[in-house]
């Protein structure tokens, strides 16, 4: 006899369910079905099968089997719990379903409070769904059942804090301290709770009690300093920082703490000195050093302070960790922020050499090349990246637009076709739509508007709310002067969905311009100007054109001149500036 596998058994059981449903004709029974012992045993077996599928990450089968087990025996609280949990976490679950799921979970937790993991899931769900009272009651019961289990007591204290029961939380932490002794973590929690309760003296005493157990402990001195800082007692804070440094003069964490102290009091000289000491310290791991330098860089950039100091610190870190990709990544991000794309590309080159299989590193290199208008460099980077990541679709999304900018339209279309062949349009509608739109842009650019518009229509049929397609379609329609009402409708939808997108607003303004509604065009082009992060030649030129048509000829020339600075070889802009008049493209 042929052996029936476990999967076959599951399939047969599911077929039985389907067969029973079909036999019933879909009619609802008004009389509750009697649950037999056989039903209960079958439900328990299916429940075990469901757990097996969960372990294999077969989530769909897991859900179906749990549901079937519950239908067989709704009195089994364990099955009820997990069916309720699935109702809670499934995609697009309504509030009604979530509350129903929570009630099903509660049924089991009330009947079996000793089940630690189920009580944990339940209490977390309650806290997130504004049923803090249910969640707290479940954790309190756990606290009674497991009075010496530190993990349970820590969760109980946290639950009290979430419910703003600070005095009760403090008592729990004191109980934990009785088991564990003084620790930095628990002391910090207790001090914070004393602060919440308005007991400043109590908070300070907590920290002092910890400190007195080991006055020569560097971390305890740092904690003391931090607390005094919080209570605006800088002299005391510095005393403990200096003491920590005297105990361990090369400790990188102390340098970093001192840097934060000096930054808070506005002493930039000592701040820089301590940051430097932290970065050259052997104690700090490279990840912490990157965090330190990131914070320092952000501070300096926000202050418009000397970038040379930042550069020097990066050079120190690179010299220390030349083979750490993350260091070069951060350095490139800094260069990109100050728009020094050449040096950013150099640092990213080091990063991809050190981690050639990292697609995100290659994408960063491509993006910075594009920002530098080096489209050929972006293509070269993408081609190298594909050698290591041949199935990475995002790489194609950079190659094709780069070919477009290089006016190598055949290669752009070929690249789009390769990418489209790799995408399932039924599973990734937005990406497929984006690729169709990019291909449509190429066809419109080479003069085949009919084919381009067909591709836009296909893109919108697949993803009707793709505002990027709407924007491009509307803009090219406006340039042709055809179907401007349709262009206006699409541009409006794009702008309303992305009210801060300067490119979309510019398109909307340009559609109004082509419809000779210059007042509306002026309104929106000004909005586009307010939303651009960096000067944009096309938007500046459009602004000039619209100003000219509204009678502000001098203002128009000012904007055309700004656009010409960004595109000095643009002959049309040269004519506009020279003749001080508007010319159609």
C-alpha positions, -999 to +999 in steps of 0.1 A: +000+000+000+012+035-009+022+054+022+002+086+028+025+115+037+017+141+064+012+168+038-013+145+020-032+141+052-034+178+057-046+182+021-073+156+026-085+173+057-087+206+039-106+189+011-130+175+036-137+210+049-142+223+013-165+193+006-185+199+037-189+236+028-201+228-007-225+202+006-240+227+030-248+249+000-234+279+019-264+280+042-258+292+078-271+269+105-289+285+133-284+256+157-250+253+174-231+221+164-224+196+191-187+192+196-178+155+199-148+139+214-137+129+179-139+166+169-117+176+199-091+150+190-091+160+154-088+196+163-058+189+185-041+170+157-047+197+132-035+223+157-002+203+160+000+202+122-005+240+121+024+245+145+046+224+122+037+245+092+045+277+112+079+263+120+085+259+083+073+295+076+042+282+057+021+310+071-009+306+048-012+269+056-007+277+093-036+302+092-060+278+074-053+249+097-057+270+129-090+283+115-101+247+107-091+235+142-111+263+158-142+255+137-139+219+149-135+228+186-140+264+197-139+253+233-101+246+231-087+278+246-052+272+232-066+270+196-089+299+203-059+320+215-038+315+184-068+319+160-075+352+178-038+362+176-039+356+138-070+377+135-051+404+153-020+405+132-033+397+097-030+424+070-060+448+067-075+436+099-104+458+110-108+472+145-137+449+151-116+418+141-087+430+163-110+433+193-126+400+186-091+384+183-081+400+217-112+386+233-104+351+220-068+354+234-082+366+268-103+335+270-072+313+272-051+337+294-079+338+319-082+300+320-045+294+320-026+323+335+004+301+341+011+300+303+039+326+303+044+331+266+007+334+258+003+359+286+032+379+272+018+380+237-016+389+251-003+417+273+018+432+245-013+432+222-034+448+248-010+476+254-008+484+216-047+482+213-055+505+242-066+477+265-039+485+290-061+473+319-063+438+304-026+437+296-016+449+331-039+424+348-024+395+328+012+406+337+002+412+374-010+376+375+023+365+360+041+385+387+022+366+414+029+332+398+066+338+391+077+361+419+114+353+415+116+352+377+135+384+368+122+386+333+086+385+345+092+412+371+110+434+346+079+432+323+056+439+352+076+471+362+075+482+325+038+476+324+033+497+355+053+525+338+032+523+306+001+527+328+017+556+347+017+537+380+052+549+389+051+541+426+041+504+419+069+502+393+094+515+419+083+488+443+089+461+417+124+474+408+132+473+446+121+437+447+143+429+417+172+447+434+167+424+464+174+394+441+200+409+418+218+435+440+226+470+428+230+473+390+234+504+368+203+495+348+179+491+377+193+521+395+188+542+364+152+530+362+146+538+399+161+573+396+139+580+366+108+569+385+118+591+415+120+620+390+086+612+376+073+612+412+089+646+418+114+631+443+147+648+431+165+639+463+154+603+460+167+602+425+201+615+436+202+592+466+196+562+443+226+571+421+248+579+451+239+545+467+251+527+435+282+549+433+292+542+469+293+504+462+323+510+438+335+547+437+364+536+414+340+522+388+343+544+357+308+537+345+293+547+379+312+580+377+298+586+342+263+578+355+268+603+384+279+630+359+249+623+336+224+627+365+239+659+377+238+672+341+201+664+340+195+684+372+215+713+358+244+710+381+273+713+356+301+717+382+292+684+399+288+668+365+323+678+354+338+667+387+327+631+381+338+633+344+372+643+355+373+616+381+363+590+355+391+602+333+416+601+361+406+565+367+410+555+330+427+582+310+423+565+276+387+555+280+369+565+248+335+565+264+347+592+289+360+613+260+326+611+243+308+619+276+331+649+281+325+660+245+287+660+251+293+680+283+313+707+266+289+709+237+260+715+261+278+744+277+290+758+244+327+752+247+335+743+211+373+741+216+371+715+243+342+698+224+364+693+193+393+681+215+373+654+232+357+643+200+392+638+185+403+619+216+373+597+214+379+588+177+416+580+182+408+559+213+413+521+210+386+515+235+356+526+213+344+501+187+343+514+151+304+514+153+305+538+182+331+560+166+308+562+135+279+573+157+302+599+174+314+613+141+278+613+126+266+633+155+295+657+154+292+662+116+255+669+119+261+695+146+288+712+125+267+713+094+237+727+112+259+754+126+275+761+092+308+757+110+342+750+095+340+718+073+378+715+076+375+702+112+350+676+100+373+666+072+403+662+095+383+639+118+372+617+089+408+614+078+418+603+113+390+576+112+400+565+077+436+562+088+426+541+117+401+518+099+410+519+062+394+485+055+360+493+072+334+499+044+311+518+068+337+544+074+340+552+037+302+551+034+298+578+061+326+599+046+309+597+012+276+608+027+293+638+043+308+648+009+275+643-008+258+666+018+282+694+010+278+686-027+314+676-032+304+647-055+339+640-068+352+631-034+320+612-025+325+590-056+361+584-046+350+572-011+322+551-025+348+535-048+367+523-018+335+510-002+325+489-032+360+476-035+357+464+001+322+450-002+316+443-039+285+421-032+266+449-014+240+462-039+232+492-017+268+504-019+267+502-057+234+520-058+249+548-037+278+550-062+253+552-091+232+579-074+262+601-066+274+598-102+240+609-114+240+638-090+274+648-105+258+645-140+283+617-147+259+593-163+286+573-180+301+567-146+267+556-133+264+530-161+299+517-156+292+513-118+259+495-126+275+471-150+301+462-124+274+458-098+254+434-121+284+411-122+279+405-084+241+410-083+227+399-117+191+397-105+190+430-087+163+450-105+171+483-088+204+484-107+185+484-140+164+513-127+196+534-126+211+522-159+182+529-181+176+566-170+214+571-173+214+559-209+184+582-215+204+612-202+233+602-224+209+602-254+217+565-260+180+558-265+184+523-280+203+511-250+178+527-227+149+509-243+169+476-243+176+480-206+140+488-198+129+457-217+154+435-198+140+448-165+104+444-176+110+408-185+122+402-149+091+417-132+058+400-126+033+427-133+007+410-112+028+410-081+048+442-084+025+466-101+042+498-090+077+487-102+063+474-135+044+507-140+075+528-133+095+508-158+068+512-185+068+550-177+105+552-182+103+534-215+075+558-225+097+588-217+123+574-241+098+570-270+084+605-265+119+619-264+128+603-298+096+616-313+074+586-312+047+602-289+020+576-300+041+547-286+051+567-256+015+576-247+005+540-252+031+530-226+019+556-202-017+543-206-005+508-199+015+520-168-016+537-154-038+507-162-015+485-141-010+511-113-038+538-115-025+559-086+011+561-099+016+599-096+051+597-113+034+584-145+007+610-142+033+638-139+054+627-169+024+620-191+009+654-182+042+672-189+048+657-223+011+664-233+016+700-222+048+703-244+029+690-274+000+714-266-025+685-270-052+672-247-044+699-221-076+691-201-064+656-196-029+669-187-044+693-162-064+665-145-034+642-142-011+670-130-036+680-104-039+644-090-001+642-089+002+675-070-026+668-045-010+634-037+025+650-033+019+686-023+056+693-016+070+678-048+085+708-067+087+688-100+051+679-099+040+715-090+061+728-119+043+705-143+010+717-130+021+753-135+033+746-170+000+730-180-018+762-169+008+782-188+001+762-220-036+768-214-028+805-212-041+807-177-011+828-166-024+838-132-028+801-121+005+793-137+022+820-117+006+808-084+019+773-089+053+781-102+059+803-071+049+772-050+074+751-070+101+776-063+093+775-026+097+737-025+129+731-045+159+721-024+185+731-050+183+754-080+167+737-110+173+751-145+139+739-159+119+753-131+138+786-132+133+788-170+095+782-166+094+808-139+109+833-163+085+824-191+055+828-168+068+861-154+072+873-190+037+865-199+023+882-168+041+914-178+072+912-155+098+912-182+127+923-159+118+896-135+117+871-163+152+879-174+165+875-138+152+839-137+164+831-172+199+843-162+198+820-132+188+791-154+215+799-179+241+797-151+231+761-146+228+754-184+254+777-200+252+758-234+214+761-237+209+782-269+173+790-263+181+804-228+209+824-244+185+840-269+159+847-242+185+865-220+200+884-250+168+895-266+148+898-233+118+881-249+101+847-247+106+821-274+087+788-277+107+757-274 
